[in-house]
């Protein structure tokens, strides 16, 4: 019997799902293949940092018509989330920017102009700024969503052509504390292990992460492992908010915001007190430190923990935390066959985010829960290429490509030599970190800034303060993006860019995995890849600046075909010249290899032969990590060769409890915390245009604990004003047993002026990582009215 | 009229009750459940909006632990968007460009 076209497609859907769990269905494969997909193309999901591998189905007209997960991928094993599935709608959306838009003054309407004119204006403005006000009057602010080739090229142009280290990106807002934590604890950035540890673990410690909503595909693995091993596998969830993630936990540790350091120290106290530590591991691989240059012994460390007995810590932490609970959590953590910790913004976006990272790492070092199956200390990444592009490719003001510090002359010289530019060309001082950069926009010390693929006019904390600066007429702003945003509203020049699968390039996800996404779809109108835009811009600047080094910066890429050859040339330069011998050695991960691999390559991967095995699953383990083998100094199985620790040891840190920069008081009695919801991605410039996702969460809500709601006379859906020392917003209430009593939790995706929560959030930042403390500030709330009909809002 | 393939993780202790609940939705076909409680499901809806809503409703059923999408076919939605026949209802077009309100 013949099948209808829809039956063919349904068979395909069923067979695909069944194949992932090894189920046989009574269909003939040939029937299922009759759906109208002409070709499938592997790529990486455009949204979160998990790195899910997808296959995009293209019909004979070149249109994207279907999507499925890549079953051979070791990140997602074929599973995806609905948010990821819907991104084909972004490609085809009528709001896509399709022509360069320009206005001389920001109070004028935009006019469409040609690429030639647009690039010329951008080149002239940046050249004039450099000539008149010096290199540091120019800046680049990028994104953890840019391809590695894009971040690498922009930072090269800024450093080599414009001679400024004013290179930043939005990962400063989300991952900088994790970077600081890894460098100071392990001597090397990025996780040691892989997601593969989930299924091998016996205990999972989830702190400051609502992975059920923010990383649903990883959460599926965690949930599946727990459900398959209900008694053997323990899940501890530590968070001031009871979230969707908490539902699978054996223990939910609900502590008062900003007391996490005391709780983690108390767990360390228990581990030592009850002799649960791994004496041999500590002796072989670790030292104790109070400061970068102050070495102490275990006795001094133990002495420092006396302020954090479980009893004392329970008093500090409040909530449901008891001394017994802390001891129990510490025992579960230490005694399990393998403990893996996962955390995200709840730890990183803190005034002492680096310290919080250190204290999680401390637990792993003390117990030897590292470098073996099922054990790892793993910071989840929020964006798809915060690791690959920004952390590895030199996308922050203090780092050069290949995990090199700007301040080290030897490392600057390596980069200058690789680029074929004179030594001394790269400025010796780091540039301005994100908050400082936008403070300099406010003061107009920065005269020309390029903002790529991100919307700081919505995502910065205390955002109105910085929007005022961005609105200045004496600050020239270029924004390159696919949609209008709050930031394009404040720009002079808006450049339309190609979207995912409309250009080629690499994303590096949380587990050190680099994956190629090819160009298979035509971008709309005049939208172009950023690598082409940046190359042409720089070539034009060379004329205005009359400086041969400026042209030299992009000469290797000029004139190349823009969709494949150009990004490949950039990737080759970066990987072959800049990662050679570095801990993120990617020389083996050529485009040729990446095209062959279903799920990319984990660095270090110094050779193509090794990269073709998938790369390094676990760093620092001899026989697994080629660098651990080649750099081995002794007979020990683990070699911590990270560039930041000259002693090649893991560092256990003495870090005291430190609260938030702004704690509640009589006038501002509540804690405010903010975060994401499952349907939306960051500022909703993309997901807000997908009706299915927008309808599910059309605007921000504020979650309020029932006890607080009763105290303030707030009922579900009442309109509630949230006010801080910086500003106020009004949004509907969700009354729920989510946030701890005394804390409200607001969703941050909403673009509407009345509901943009970053107007309220404080812009204090970690003194080490410079990452802002989005997660905690003081506020007050009041009921404004009963429920109101609200309209969703998107900038157009 | 999109079609999606899903693996829905069920709580094995109440699996039969959950499947009874699923049977109330005409848009869902269950093709089997493995011994771990993973159900292979195909959802066929008039619009992707309806599919999104349905997946949301399914996840509210007691005993549904997670819903993993493995395949999605947009069918004719792309052509409709490109031809202008189907316009995402929350799009406002690009005509309303205004200077920002920086309060």
Contacts between the chains, C-beta under 8 A, distances in Angstrom:
chain1	res1	chain2	res2	distance
A	6	B	1	7.5
A	6	B	3	7.0
A	6	B	44	7.2
A	6	B	75	7.9
A	9	B	3	4.9
A	9	B	73	5.0
A	9	B	75	7.2
A	10	B	3	5.6
A	10	B	29	7.1
A	10	B	42	5.0
A	10	B	44	6.1
A	12	B	5	7.4
A	12	B	71	6.7
A	12	B	73	7.3
A	13	B	3	5.3
A	13	B	4	6.2
A	13	B	5	3.2
A	13	B	42	4.8
A	13	B	70	7.9
A	13	B	71	4.6
A	13	B	72	8.0
A	13	B	73	6.8
A	14	B	5	5.9
A	14	B	29	7.3
A	14	B	31	4.7
A	14	B	40	6.0
A	14	B	42	4.9
A	15	B	5	7.8
A	16	B	5	4.8
A	16	B	70	5.1
A	16	B	71	4.0
A	17	B	5	3.9
A	17	B	6	5.8
A	17	B	7	5.1
A	17	B	31	7.6
A	17	B	40	4.6
A	17	B	41	7.0
A	17	B	42	7.5
A	17	B	70	4.5
A	17	B	71	6.4
A	18	B	31	6.4
A	18	B	32	7.0
A	18	B	40	4.6
A	20	B	7	5.8
A	20	B	68	7.9
A	20	B	70	5.6
A	21	B	7	5.9
A	21	B	34	5.3
A	21	B	36	7.6
A	21	B	38	4.6
A	21	B	40	7.1
A	22	B	34	7.4
A	23	B	31	7.8
A	23	B	32	5.5
A	23	B	34	5.5
A	23	B	38	7.8
A	23	B	40	5.9
A	25	B	31	5.6
A	25	B	32	6.9
A	25	B	40	7.2
A	35	B	73	6.6
A	37	B	73	7.9
A	57	B	73	7.4
A	63	B	78	5.1
A	63	B	79	7.1
A	63	B	82	7.3
A	64	B	74	7.5
A	64	B	78	6.6
A	65	B	73	6.5
A	65	B	74	5.3
A	65	B	75	7.3
A	65	B	78	5.8
A	66	B	71	7.2
A	66	B	72	6.4
A	66	B	73	4.3
A	66	B	74	6.4
A	67	B	71	7.5
A	67	B	72	4.9
A	68	B	5	7.5
A	68	B	70	6.1
A	68	B	71	4.2
A	68	B	72	7.1
A	69	B	69	7.5
A	69	B	70	5.2
A	69	B	71	7.6
A	78	B	70	5.3
A	79	B	7	6.9
A	79	B	68	4.0
A	79	B	69	7.2
A	79	B	70	6.3
A	80	B	68	7.3
A	80	B	69	4.9
A	80	B	70	7.0
A	81	B	68	7.8
A	81	B	69	6.5
A	82	B	52	6.2
A	82	B	55	6.1
A	82	B	69	5.9
A	84	B	69	7.8
A	85	B	4	7.5
A	85	B	69	5.1
A	85	B	72	4.5
A	86	B	48	7.1
A	86	B	52	7.8
A	88	B	74	5.9
A	88	B	78	6.8
A	89	B	48	7.7
A	89	B	77	7.8
A	89	B	81	7.2
A	89	B	88	6.9
A	92	B	78	5.8
A	92	B	81	4.7
A	92	B	82	5.9
A	93	B	81	7.5
A	93	B	88	6.5
A	93	B	91	6.9
A	94	B	81	7.5
A	94	B	84	7.9
A	94	B	87	6.7
A	94	B	88	7.5
A	94	B	91	5.8
A	94	B	93	6.9
A	95	B	91	5.5
A	95	B	92	7.7
A	95	B	93	7.2
A	95	B	94	6.2
A	106	B	99	6.3
A	106	B	100	7.9
A	107	B	99	5.2
A	109	B	97	6.1
A	110	B	97	5.9
A	216	B	66	7.7
A	217	B	68	7.6
A	219	B	66	7.6
A	220	B	9	7.5
A	220	B	66	5.1
A	220	B	68	5.7
A	223	B	9	7.1
A	223	B	65	6.1
A	223	B	66	5.7
A	224	B	9	6.5
A	224	B	36	7.9
A	224	B	66	7.7
A	227	B	9	7.1
A	227	B	11	7.8
A	227	B	36	8.0
A	227	B	37	7.7
A	227	B	65	6.4
A	228	B	36	6.4
A	457	B	100	7.3
A	464	B	102	6.5
A	464	B	103	6.0
A	467	B	100	6.9
A	467	B	102	4.7
A	468	B	102	5.5
A	471	B	100	6.5
A	471	B	102	5.2
A	484	B	94	6.6
A	484	B	97	7.3
A	486	B	100	7.0
A	489	B	97	8.0
A	489	B	98	7.6
A	489	B	99	7.0
A	489	B	100	3.8
A	490	B	100	5.4
A	490	B	102	8.0
A	688	B	90	7.2
A	689	B	88	6.3
A	689	B	90	6.7
A	689	B	91	6.4
A	690	B	88	7.1
A	691	B	49	5.8
A	691	B	88	5.1
A	691	B	89	5.3
A	691	B	90	5.0
A	692	B	48	5.5
A	692	B	49	4.8
A	692	B	51	7.5
A	692	B	52	3.6
A	692	B	53	7.6
A	693	B	52	7.1
A	694	B	90	5.0
A	695	B	49	6.9
A	695	B	52	7.7
A	695	B	53	7.8
A	695	B	90	7.8
A	696	B	52	6.6
A	696	B	53	7.9
A	696	B	56	6.4
A	727	B	103	7.9
A	753	B	101	5.8
A	753	B	103	6.6
A	759	B	103	7.8
A	792	B	90	6.0
A	794	B	90	6.6
A	794	B	91	7.7
A	794	B	92	6.5
A	796	B	91	7.4
A	796	B	92	4.1
A	796	B	93	6.0
A	796	B	94	5.5
A	796	B	95	7.5
A	796	B	96	5.3
A	796	B	97	7.3
